Amino acid sequence: MSMANVLLVDDEVPFVEAMSRRLKKRDISIVTSFSGSEALDVLEKDRNVEVAILDVKMPGMDGIETLGEIRKRFPLVEVIMLTGHATVETGIEGMKLGAFDYLMKPCDMDVLMEKLKEAVAKKRRHEEKIIEARMKDITTRRA
Amino acid sequence: MTKQHDKQKPNNYYRLLTRNMLLTIIIVSVMPMILISGLILYQFENSYQEKVHAHLKELVLKHKQNIDTFLREKLDNIRFLGISFSFDELKDEDFLRDRLAGLQQVYGRVFVDLGVVNSEGIQVAYAGPFKLGRAVYSDASWFSTALQRDYFKSDVFLGLRGLPHFIIAVRENWKGEKWILRATIDFVAFNNLVENIRIGQTGFAFILNRKAEFQTKPLLELVPDREPYMGFLRDSRNFKDGVRIVEQDNSTGHKIIYVAAVLKHGDWLLVYQQKASDAFSDLGTTIRITLALILMGTICIVTTAFVLSRKMVARVAKADRENELMNDQIVETGKLASLGEMATGIAHEINNPVAIMVEEAGWIEDLMEEEEFQKGENLAEFERALKQIKTQGRRCKDITHKLLSFARKTDSRIQDVSVNALLEELIMLSEQRAKYSNVTIHAALQENLPTVRVSESELQQVFLNLINNALDAMEKIGGNLRISTQMEESHIIIGDHILIEVADDGPGIPTVNLAKIFDPFFTTKPVGKGTGLGLSICYGIIKKMGGNIEARSVIDGGTTFTVKLPLPKSEEGNA
């Protein structure tokens, strides 16, 4: 099993390609999409995705909108926002909507890896808790 | 050249404005004054003339009555004498002398003599100072006229005695014979009646007969031109109320007022004449006073208009200059704003390619870790090149981020900010760095300053920038950084404001550069050290707050940045 299942969403194709190559090399399984709506489709099909890396500025459905949609339909998927310029506002807005964190573009790979690890850990912890709860539920029922 | 030309134009414009204002004020003020004064003067002149005319008319009429009365009275005296006594009685010279003495006792020496003349024209009796007994009057012109009338008053004539006099004659009948009682009226007494009419310096009266001969002695030696009197004599029958007033120029060019009245049933004419300038001397004085007043008023108005228009135009010019200054500032702000917008756009556009480049470089770096590359002879060189790409990528990132913050809306929440507290915090933060640069920070903050309503983080950014710039300037040599705040009253554009000064005693900024320090991308720092955005960001922020930022600098004397922050309009809420 890879270190993490990540969905990378950005309208800049070369950026997505370069990024995914580098992440793959770091033992991360990655799926890509080039717009917000496409990202939602991918999430629909591929239930393995644990973390989504979302560019804020995209044509059509932008990062904030996509984030809202993801939180609604796939609440367990953690989201890391990528902003062109760090503004407290977009950051705060993203966090309010439930993003895990936000990073400035271009970002340092080490920092990104760090955030990814944290996000995946959080997501897995969540899942574990849910599984535990279910198991408890089942066991108590049996008992 | 163009600038000079531009400056020349307003000067002409203001001169024209001054002139127009001056003319308008003068015309508007002087015209009514002259019109009103003129109208009043005209009315006054008319009524004054009427009054003078009426007065003269009255005077002449009264004297005419006096003279008529005088003549009638004298005639009546003689008639009474003629009726009361018979020819026989009066023929007696002693008796006649008694009568004359009686008359003279009652009337004074008006009656000069008495004479009794028979129908042949021989004076049969005479009483008086002249030796005229037995004088023969049969050829005298008055005698034939007197013989045909009941009574008769003659013109003035010299007669036998050779002195000017006139006579009153009464015709009576005695035993079918006509005889005449004749009295001589003293010329001097009669003359006094007229001579007493004396007004001003040129007003006098005299009496003319139908041949325009003087019946009294005119006071002034001569009246050369008889023409006007002849005119009066010609239409003396048509005088209204028996008096006529005429004003005409005489041969010497003076305007003369003539007042004429008929005497003795049209035989004589009482004429009063006076120079108009004399008669209306009061009017002349009034006109002179009025003209003097108008002149003085005009001088006052012109002076006032001159001073006033000068002042007004100076004020207008000042307002224009301020307006221009404000326009310049607005243009500057607009320029910076559009530059900011452009910068934002460029930053966004550049950021993505840079991100891709950095990622690709990272990818190469990742690949370099593979074993096959580790053996390559140029490995170190590759690594160095990649590191450089990453470093420069980061630099691009820094630049774009700073560009974006030039126009971004960071924490732009407006709140009450205490400038002093903010500065103290910044000073504390900068103290460590200042120590390394051997700079001492002096703070002179005026206490109890009101708060300003701005975004705190933006204001922080501004002063951090200014302090950092000052520290940079003094990095090598050390020095003093002075930060002061104080309240300032009313500025034309921003009103009451807080004045903050950040002054260093570093090397200063050359004048050439001083004009450009707020322009984006202007920097004197070595490439890679500064972006040239710091001060233009400060400028943008302060302008957005409605304030003002200025720099002045002296080479080797240091640089002072002056920031003015406007206070909120209603001060009660922030006290």
HADDOCK unambig.tbl for C-alpha pairs under 7 A between the chains (distance, minus, plus):
assign (segid A and resid 14 and name CA) (segid B and resid 356 and name CA) 6.51 0.50 0.50
assign (segid A and resid 15 and name CA) (segid B and resid 356 and name CA) 4.75 0.50 0.50
assign (segid A and resid 18 and name CA) (segid B and resid 356 and name CA) 6.99 0.50 0.50
assign (segid A and resid 18 and name CA) (segid B and resid 359 and name CA) 5.88 0.50 0.50
assign (segid A and resid 18 and name CA) (segid B and resid 360 and name CA) 5.58 0.50 0.50
assign (segid A and resid 18 and name CA) (segid B and resid 363 and name CA) 6.75 0.50 0.50
assign (segid A and resid 19 and name CA) (segid B and resid 359 and name CA) 6.20 0.50 0.50
assign (segid A and resid 22 and name CA) (segid B and resid 363 and name CA) 5.48 0.50 0.50
assign (segid A and resid 84 and name CA) (segid B and resid 348 and name CA) 6.76 0.50 0.50
assign (segid A and resid 84 and name CA) (segid B and resid 351 and name CA) 6.64 0.50 0.50
assign (segid A and resid 85 and name CA) (segid B and resid 401 and name CA) 6.06 0.50 0.50
assign (segid A and resid 87 and name CA) (segid B and resid 410 and name CA) 6.24 0.50 0.50
assign (segid A and resid 88 and name CA) (segid B and resid 410 and name CA) 6.39 0.50 0.50
assign (segid A and resid 88 and name CA) (segid B and resid 411 and name CA) 7.00 0.50 0.50
assign (segid A and resid 89 and name CA) (segid B and resid 410 and name CA) 6.90 0.50 0.50
assign (segid A and resid 105 and name CA) (segid B and resid 355 and name CA) 6.16 0.50 0.50
assign (segid A and resid 106 and name CA) (segid B and resid 355 and name CA) 4.29 0.50 0.50
assign (segid A and resid 106 and name CA) (segid B and resid 358 and name CA) 6.98 0.50 0.50
